[in-house]
Amino acid sequence: MKIERIITLESVDSTNSYIKNIPDCPVCVRALSQSAGRGRLGRSFLSPYGGLYFSVRIRDLPERELIPVAAAVAVARCIPGSSIKWPNDILLGDKKVCGILCQSSSADLDIIIGIGINVSSAPLECACCTGGDADELFYAVLRQLENTVSMLEEGNTSALLACYRAVLATRNVPVRAAVRGREICGMALGIDDSGALLVKAADGLYHVSSGEATLIKNTSETEGK
């Protein structure tokens, strides 16, 4: 995949909403601020001037469930010392510095990848962003996203999953998650080959494919051992 068309806006309600009206693929829309940025699970995403807010529209892929994995790996590669909180939040220590929202476009099966990076918290000096510049970080993430999506296009999912697992923070930690409307507590073991979180609870092993997993700080709550 190669992203050649980039649209830059001063401000927009949401780059994910704006890009739905652009039929080109692949294409990127970047805004210097958002008035109604959205995160996962319907949450609002604070997007003041000075951050990195952009969306990329790509064609659907057979392995569409791994697109959030590809996006998370792309960003993590560009922020040194970062890790991934399942499914696709980027952390520096315990602090979230990037949120990712993947959606289907309303008109077809194209995939929209929305990325928001808190530049004030993310170090700009890294191997692919040597000048300490937010614009450089933006282009570095785009190039990495091209690489990770290309891995999916070429069927190289095992290598992509290995990259994700190498920096996954939600592993060997007690978590709380929801499965089919039921709350479970257990030990997060990592992800399966579809990107679902594996949680070992007292009554068995669960594959959590949606929602989120909350870290349990009081380990007495944990059912799985």
C-alpha positions in Angstrom: 0.0 0.0 0.0 1.2 3.5 -0.9 -0.5 6.6 0.4 0.0 9.4 -2.1 -2.9 11.8 -1.5 -2.8 13.8 1.8 -5.5 16.4 2.6 -4.6 18.9 5.4 -7.3 20.9 7.2 -7.0 23.7 9.8 -9.9 22.2 11.8 -12.7 19.6 11.3 -15.3 17.9 13.4 -13.6 14.5 13.0 -11.1 13.3 10.4 -12.9 9.9 10.4 -16.2 11.5 9.6 -14.6 13.8 6.9 -12.8 11.0 5.1 -16.0 9.0 4.7 -17.0 11.5 2.0 -13.8 11.0 0.0 -14.0 8.0 -2.4 -10.3 7.8 -3.1 -8.2 4.9 -1.6 -5.8 5.0 -0.1 -6.1 8.6 1.1 -5.2 10.5 4.3 -6.9 13.4 6.0 -5.0 15.4 8.6 -6.4 18.2 10.8 -4.6 20.5 13.1 -7.5 20.3 15.5 -10.8 18.5 15.9 -14.0 19.8 17.4 -15.7 16.4 17.8 -13.0 13.8 17.8 -14.2 10.3 18.6 -12.5 7.4 20.4 -13.3 3.7 20.8 -16.6 2.7 22.4 -18.2 6.0 21.5 -16.0 8.1 23.8 -15.0 11.7 22.9 -11.4 12.3 22.0 -10.0 15.7 23.1 -8.2 17.1 20.1 -6.8 20.6 20.8 -4.5 22.4 18.4 -1.0 21.0 18.5 -1.6 17.3 18.4 -1.5 14.9 15.5 -4.9 13.9 14.2 -5.4 12.0 11.0 -7.3 9.3 9.3 -6.4 6.9 6.5 -8.9 5.2 4.2 -7.9 1.9 2.7 -9.5 -0.9 0.8 -11.0 -3.8 2.7 -8.7 -6.8 3.4 -9.5 -10.5 4.1 -7.7 -10.1 7.4 -9.6 -6.9 8.4 -9.7 -8.0 12.1 -5.9 -7.4 12.1 -6.0 -3.9 10.8 -6.1 -2.5 14.4 -3.0 -4.6 15.0 -1.3 -3.1 11.9 -2.1 0.4 13.0 -0.9 -0.1 16.6 2.4 -1.5 15.5 2.9 1.3 13.0 2.6 4.0 15.7 4.5 2.0 18.4 7.5 1.8 16.0 7.6 5.6 15.8 7.4 6.3 19.6 10.5 5.0 21.4 9.9 3.2 24.6 6.1 2.8 23.9 4.0 -0.3 24.4 0.5 -1.4 23.3 -2.5 -1.7 25.6 -4.9 -4.1 24.0 -6.3 -3.6 21.5 -4.6 -0.5 20.2 -3.9 2.2 22.7 -0.2 3.4 22.7 1.3 3.9 26.2 4.5 5.5 27.5 4.8 4.0 30.9 1.2 4.1 32.3 0.2 7.1 30.3 -1.8 6.9 27.0 -0.2 9.0 24.3 -2.1 7.7 21.2 -5.6 6.4 20.5 -6.6 4.5 17.4 -10.2 4.0 16.0 -10.8 1.7 13.1 -14.2 1.9 11.4 -15.9 0.7 8.2 -17.0 3.5 5.8 -20.8 3.8 5.5 -21.0 3.5 1.8 -18.8 0.4 1.2 -16.4 -1.9 3.0 -13.4 0.4 2.9 -11.6 0.7 6.3 -10.9 4.0 8.0 -8.0 4.1 10.5 -8.2 7.2 12.8 -5.1 8.0 14.8 -4.7 10.7 17.4 -1.3 11.4 19.1 -0.7 13.6 22.1 2.5 15.2 20.8 3.2 17.0 24.1 3.6 13.5 25.8 5.2 11.6 22.9 9.0 12.0 22.3 9.6 13.3 18.8 13.2 12.1 18.6 13.3 8.5 17.3 15.0 6.4 14.6 12.5 7.5 11.9 12.0 11.1 13.2 15.4 12.5 13.8 14.5 16.2 13.7 12.2 16.3 16.6 9.4 17.7 14.4 5.6 16.8 14.6 5.4 16.8 10.8 8.2 14.3 10.6 6.5 12.1 13.1 3.3 12.3 11.0 5.1 11.1 7.9 7.0 8.5 9.8 3.8 6.9 11.1 2.3 7.0 7.5 5.3 5.2 6.2 5.1 2.6 8.9 1.4 2.2 8.3 2.1 1.5 4.7 4.6 -1.2 5.7 2.3 -2.9 8.2 -0.8 -2.8 6.0 1.4 -4.2 3.2 2.3 -7.1 5.5 -1.4 -7.9 5.6 -1.8 -7.6 1.9 1.0 -10.0 1.3 -0.3 -12.5 3.9 2.7 -12.0 6.2 0.4 -12.0 9.3 2.8 -14.0 11.5 5.5 -11.4 11.3 3.0 -8.6 12.1 1.6 -10.5 15.1 5.1 -11.1 16.4 5.8 -7.3 16.2 2.6 -6.6 18.1 3.3 -9.3 20.8 6.8 -8.0 21.4 5.5 -4.7 22.7 2.1 -5.8 24.2 1.6 -4.5 27.7 -1.6 -6.4 28.3 0.2 -9.7 28.9 0.8 -11.6 32.2 -1.3 -9.1 34.0 -4.7 -9.4 35.8 -7.6 -7.8 33.8 -11.3 -7.4 33.8 -13.2 -7.7 30.5 -16.6 -8.4 29.0 -17.5 -11.5 27.0 -21.0 -11.8 25.5 -22.4 -9.4 28.1 -20.7 -11.2 31.0 -17.9 -9.7 33.0 -14.9 -11.9 33.6 -11.7 -11.5 35.6 -8.5 -13.3 34.9 -5.0 -13.3 33.7 -4.3 -11.8 30.2 -2.0 -14.2 28.4 -1.5 -12.3 25.1 -3.4 -12.5 21.8 -4.4 -15.2 19.5 -3.8 -15.1 15.7 -7.0 -13.1 15.1 -5.9 -10.4 17.5 -8.3 -11.4 20.3 -7.1 -11.1 23.9 -6.6 -14.4 25.7 -7.8 -14.3 29.3 -7.5 -17.2 31.6 -10.3 -17.1 34.2 -11.3 -19.5 36.9 -13.8 -21.3 34.6 -11.7 -21.5 31.4 -9.8 -19.6 28.7 -11.7 -16.8 26.9 -11.0 -15.1 23.6 -12.0 -11.4 24.0 -12.5 -10.0 20.5 -14.1 -6.6 21.3 -14.4 -4.0 24.0 -11.5 -3.4 26.3 -9.6 -5.0 29.1 -9.1 -3.0 32.4 -6.1 -3.7 34.5 -7.0 -5.0 38.0 -4.7 -3.4 40.5 -6.2 -5.4 43.4 -5.1 -8.9 42.5 -7.5 -10.4 45.0 -10.2 -9.8 42.4 -8.5 -12.0 39.8 -10.3 -15.3 39.3 -7.8 -17.0 36.9 -4.4 -18.1 38.3 
